[in-house]
């Protein structure tokens, strides 16, 4: 097992510093990297952004779905709750029945995807990390959150996948 890597970097020139624990997925000759956090997020980090890096002897392992749920709730506005399925952690501020329906829909899509590729002779591995899904009660709460996190232009999309957070 790989050791846990730690990297501290600046998101943008002169802006906030971020510390992550996880593993280096790919490292370029110039020391730029694709870094995977313990919750499955992927961060493309240039060598110039890195301010500190280290590793320790502890083996890398993904955080638990419960820990991911707590992490999600800590970063969302008040009023969200968590619904878990086999492959997904769903944070929602809609009603519980709708979150359960969304979870069942995603699980059916997951099975269909695997069945399709198995039919083509390709065996897929089970995902190492649960996929996080944010379900908003209404368009306004979605737009407010997305504008704050990703910018105005993204808030016009009905839905999207954010690679760096591993969230839908």
TITORRO-982345 format. One record per residue (C-alpha): x, y negated, z; residue in three letters. Coordinates in steps of 0.1 Angstrom, whole numbers. Layout:
N
X->X&Y->Y&Z->Z&kolmar->ALA
...
//
This chain:
168
X->0&Y->0&Z->0&kolmar->UNK
X->11&Y->-35&Z->-8&kolmar->UNK
X->19&Y->-59&Z->21&kolmar->UNK
X->-3&Y->-89&Z->26&kolmar->UNK
X->10&Y->-119&Z->7&kolmar->UNK
X->5&Y->-155&Z->20&kolmar->UNK
X->5&Y->-185&Z->-2&kolmar->UNK
X->-1&Y->-222&Z->6&kolmar->UNK
X->-8&Y->-245&Z->-24&kolmar->UNK
X->-22&Y->-278&Z->-33&kolmar->UNK
X->-54&Y->-276&Z->-54&kolmar->UNK
X->-46&Y->-308&Z->-73&kolmar->UNK
X->-17&Y->-332&Z->-72&kolmar->UNK
X->-16&Y->-348&Z->-37&kolmar->UNK
X->-49&Y->-332&Z->-27&kolmar->UNK
X->-59&Y->-307&Z->0&kolmar->UNK
X->-37&Y->-278&Z->8&kolmar->UNK
X->-51&Y->-243&Z->8&kolmar->UNK
X->-37&Y->-212&Z->26&kolmar->UNK
X->-47&Y->-178&Z->14&kolmar->UNK
X->-39&Y->-143&Z->25&kolmar->UNK
X->-42&Y->-115&Z->0&kolmar->UNK
X->-20&Y->-101&Z->-28&kolmar->UNK
X->-3&Y->-114&Z->-59&kolmar->UNK
X->-20&Y->-98&Z->-88&kolmar->UNK
X->4&Y->-111&Z->-115&kolmar->UNK
X->34&Y->-133&Z->-112&kolmar->UNK
X->50&Y->-151&Z->-141&kolmar->UNK
X->87&Y->-157&Z->-146&kolmar->UNK
X->83&Y->-193&Z->-136&kolmar->UNK
X->67&Y->-181&Z->-103&kolmar->UNK
X->32&Y->-192&Z->-112&kolmar->UNK
X->7&Y->-165&Z->-101&kolmar->UNK
X->-27&Y->-150&Z->-102&kolmar->UNK
X->-35&Y->-145&Z->-65&kolmar->UNK
X->-63&Y->-123&Z->-52&kolmar->UNK
X->-77&Y->-132&Z->-18&kolmar->UNK
X->-90&Y->-105&Z->6&kolmar->UNK
X->-126&Y->-113&Z->-4&kolmar->UNK
X->-119&Y->-107&Z->-41&kolmar->UNK
X->-115&Y->-143&Z->-53&kolmar->UNK
X->-89&Y->-149&Z->-80&kolmar->UNK
X->-68&Y->-181&Z->-80&kolmar->UNK
X->-45&Y->-192&Z->-109&kolmar->UNK
X->-18&Y->-211&Z->-91&kolmar->UNK
X->11&Y->-229&Z->-109&kolmar->UNK
X->46&Y->-228&Z->-95&kolmar->UNK
X->44&Y->-266&Z->-89&kolmar->UNK
X->13&Y->-262&Z->-67&kolmar->UNK
X->29&Y->-237&Z->-43&kolmar->UNK
X->42&Y->-253&Z->-11&kolmar->UNK
X->49&Y->-221&Z->9&kolmar->UNK
X->48&Y->-183&Z->4&kolmar->UNK
X->56&Y->-153&Z->25&kolmar->UNK
X->45&Y->-117&Z->31&kolmar->UNK
X->41&Y->-95&Z->61&kolmar->UNK
X->42&Y->-58&Z->69&kolmar->UNK
X->5&Y->-53&Z->72&kolmar->UNK
X->-10&Y->-35&Z->43&kolmar->UNK
X->-34&Y->-54&Z->21&kolmar->UNK
X->-70&Y->-44&Z->24&kolmar->UNK
X->-102&Y->-61&Z->14&kolmar->UNK
X->-123&Y->-77&Z->41&kolmar->UNK
X->-155&Y->-59&Z->50&kolmar->UNK
X->-189&Y->-68&Z->35&kolmar->UNK
X->-200&Y->-81&Z->69&kolmar->UNK
X->-170&Y->-104&Z->71&kolmar->UNK
X->-177&Y->-116&Z->36&kolmar->UNK
X->-213&Y->-124&Z->47&kolmar->UNK
X->-200&Y->-144&Z->77&kolmar->UNK
X->-176&Y->-162&Z->55&kolmar->UNK
X->-203&Y->-170&Z->30&kolmar->UNK
X->-226&Y->-184&Z->57&kolmar->UNK
X->-198&Y->-205&Z->71&kolmar->UNK
X->-194&Y->-223&Z->37&kolmar->UNK
X->-231&Y->-228&Z->29&kolmar->UNK
X->-256&Y->-253&Z->42&kolmar->UNK
X->-278&Y->-243&Z->71&kolmar->UNK
X->-308&Y->-221&Z->64&kolmar->UNK
X->-290&Y->-193&Z->45&kolmar->UNK
X->-292&Y->-156&Z->55&kolmar->UNK
X->-275&Y->-125&Z->42&kolmar->UNK
X->-289&Y->-94&Z->24&kolmar->UNK
X->-266&Y->-65&Z->16&kolmar->UNK
X->-268&Y->-38&Z->-10&kolmar->UNK
X->-243&Y->-11&Z->-19&kolmar->UNK
X->-223&Y->-34&Z->-42&kolmar->UNK
X->-235&Y->-69&Z->-34&kolmar->UNK
X->-235&Y->-94&Z->-6&kolmar->UNK
X->-264&Y->-118&Z->-12&kolmar->UNK
X->-266&Y->-152&Z->6&kolmar->UNK
X->-301&Y->-167&Z->2&kolmar->UNK
X->-322&Y->-196&Z->14&kolmar->UNK
X->-352&Y->-183&Z->-4&kolmar->UNK
X->-376&Y->-157&Z->11&kolmar->UNK
X->-362&Y->-123&Z->21&kolmar->UNK
X->-385&Y->-104&Z->-3&kolmar->UNK
X->-370&Y->-123&Z->-33&kolmar->UNK
X->-334&Y->-117&Z->-21&kolmar->UNK
X->-342&Y->-80&Z->-18&kolmar->UNK
X->-357&Y->-80&Z->-54&kolmar->UNK
X->-325&Y->-98&Z->-67&kolmar->UNK
X->-304&Y->-72&Z->-49&kolmar->UNK
X->-324&Y->-43&Z->-65&kolmar->UNK
X->-321&Y->-60&Z->-99&kolmar->UNK
X->-283&Y->-63&Z->-96&kolmar->UNK
X->-280&Y->-27&Z->-85&kolmar->UNK
X->-300&Y->-15&Z->-115&kolmar->UNK
X->-277&Y->-36&Z->-138&kolmar->UNK
X->-247&Y->-21&Z->-121&kolmar->UNK
X->-260&Y->15&Z->-127&kolmar->UNK
X->-269&Y->7&Z->-163&kolmar->UNK
X->-234&Y->-8&Z->-170&kolmar->UNK
X->-217&Y->23&Z->-156&kolmar->UNK
X->-241&Y->47&Z->-174&kolmar->UNK
X->-234&Y->29&Z->-207&kolmar->UNK
X->-197&Y->32&Z->-204&kolmar->UNK
X->-198&Y->68&Z->-191&kolmar->UNK
X->-218&Y->76&Z->-223&kolmar->UNK
X->-189&Y->62&Z->-243&kolmar->UNK
X->-165&Y->85&Z->-224&kolmar->UNK
X->-151&Y->58&Z->-202&kolmar->UNK
X->-151&Y->64&Z->-164&kolmar->UNK
X->-152&Y->32&Z->-144&kolmar->UNK
X->-139&Y->29&Z->-108&kolmar->UNK
X->-161&Y->17&Z->-80&kolmar->UNK
X->-155&Y->-20&Z->-73&kolmar->UNK
X->-130&Y->-28&Z->-47&kolmar->UNK
X->-148&Y->-59&Z->-35&kolmar->UNK
X->-185&Y->-65&Z->-32&kolmar->UNK
X->-198&Y->-92&Z->-55&kolmar->UNK
X->-212&Y->-122&Z->-37&kolmar->UNK
X->-245&Y->-137&Z->-50&kolmar->UNK
X->-259&Y->-170&Z->-39&kolmar->UNK
X->-297&Y->-173&Z->-43&kolmar->UNK
X->-312&Y->-207&Z->-38&kolmar->UNK
X->-348&Y->-215&Z->-28&kolmar->UNK
X->-352&Y->-241&Z->-55&kolmar->UNK
X->-334&Y->-258&Z->-83&kolmar->UNK
X->-327&Y->-289&Z->-62&kolmar->UNK
X->-308&Y->-271&Z->-35&kolmar->UNK
X->-289&Y->-251&Z->-61&kolmar->UNK
X->-280&Y->-283&Z->-80&kolmar->UNK
X->-269&Y->-301&Z->-48&kolmar->UNK
X->-246&Y->-273&Z->-38&kolmar->UNK
X->-231&Y->-267&Z->-72&kolmar->UNK
X->-225&Y->-305&Z->-78&kolmar->UNK
X->-206&Y->-306&Z->-45&kolmar->UNK
X->-186&Y->-275&Z->-51&kolmar->UNK
X->-180&Y->-274&Z->-89&kolmar->UNK
X->-191&Y->-308&Z->-104&kolmar->UNK
X->-220&Y->-324&Z->-122&kolmar->UNK
X->-217&Y->-305&Z->-155&kolmar->UNK
X->-219&Y->-270&Z->-139&kolmar->UNK
X->-251&Y->-280&Z->-120&kolmar->UNK
X->-269&Y->-280&Z->-154&kolmar->UNK
X->-263&Y->-242&Z->-158&kolmar->UNK
X->-291&Y->-218&Z->-146&kolmar->UNK
X->-264&Y->-195&Z->-131&kolmar->UNK
X->-227&Y->-188&Z->-135&kolmar->UNK
X->-198&Y->-166&Z->-121&kolmar->UNK
X->-170&Y->-185&Z->-103&kolmar->UNK
X->-138&Y->-165&Z->-107&kolmar->UNK
X->-119&Y->-182&Z->-78&kolmar->UNK
X->-146&Y->-174&Z->-53&kolmar->UNK
X->-159&Y->-142&Z->-68&kolmar->UNK
X->-195&Y->-156&Z->-65&kolmar->UNK
X->-225&Y->-155&Z->-88&kolmar->UNK
//
